């Protein structure tokens, strides 16, 4: 019987079935049934050999394929199959170059730590190769005596050792008593405590240079004050000498606000002038009240505080107190006119100049003329003109009163005039009427700026025997 | 007809009728209002002679 291993090696002899009964025979047999002893894995003899299952090579790998996969085809490849086939674990796709990470170094020693941990292979036991004096001293903890002088005896004494042992410098052998060998000038001066005269000036005369720190009498007199004599060369204080010891009772130092008063919080101490009000002189540096001096004692009668409606009237319930203008009509003209008679010429009865202040824009002018025709029955005309001169020549007619013919007749001749900008508006100038309380086409006149005008009331009669008079002419102004 | 005249450096233009109000006085309607012109003014004679 033939067996094929995984590597394709064939072991044993094959069987050939040729017989009509389906029995096997060996391949080397002829056309009939096999005869003789069986071989291979068969035992016994043909035609009925037995199979010895225990024969064969024990190392053979024997495969028995399942009936579902009689050929033993593999259905897949696993990692372990690949590793088994390769004989080692291949790199995976995440680290195809198989780099190691720092974690892989954990089991490794650095060169330094290795050197500190292990002895080199040349001296695996770390034996020392020699001992120095320092090693010995270090090992002992002190410096030992050497073998030549193990007890550490001194072998010489120096001068300094002797001096140190004595605590002072001893005399040496050449002068064990310490006698001095000579005397210097310094020694003498030190011994005397002062510098003695020398032989060059045994008498100790001083030279002129020695006088340098001294003053002559003249220099001293010009430098220093002579000795003070109280009452002679130095004054006394309240007959008390300033010389000698002890305290002289004087006024203590003044401290403003403490022991000397101030003036209006200003100190009186120090230099300069303290500004204070000069002595008041009535009428000179202080006013009087109604010629009465404010100086002196007593009361000055003055007007009490005004209280609107209390001790001062009001105007149409408007107080006259407080600042600003009280807008009421102001009387600019209040005069009587002269009697006009004996002429038929247009003649001035009264005229008054009006300042430009009252002829500005928004000025309201109220003319009130009281006319009395006293005599005659002819016509009497009263007219109002304005002119920059007190003359009818070139004057501009502003208003005409109702014509009067009856003696004893009286007329209130009224006109309200308004100025807007520089234009004066009024009832038609030549229309005769007592008042202007009606609708009308206004007459106009242009006011020259900053110019005063005369308001002229003229009377003209139709007959020289007529007579008339302006009893009162009034002109009121308001804005 | 005279249309303009000057008095006290003011020029007047006559715009309306001239009214005789007395033997020596006129009322002249001008662009500056009704002006009284009397015989003391140079224009008076010129106006009354027309």
Interface residues (C-beta under 8 A of the other chain):
Chain A: X344 X345 X346 X385 X388 X389 X392 X393 X394 X395 X396 X397 X398 X429 X430 X443 X444 X445 X446 X460
Chain B: X7 X8 X10 X21 X22 X23 X24 X25 X27 X32 X33 X34 X35 X36 X37 X38 X40 X41
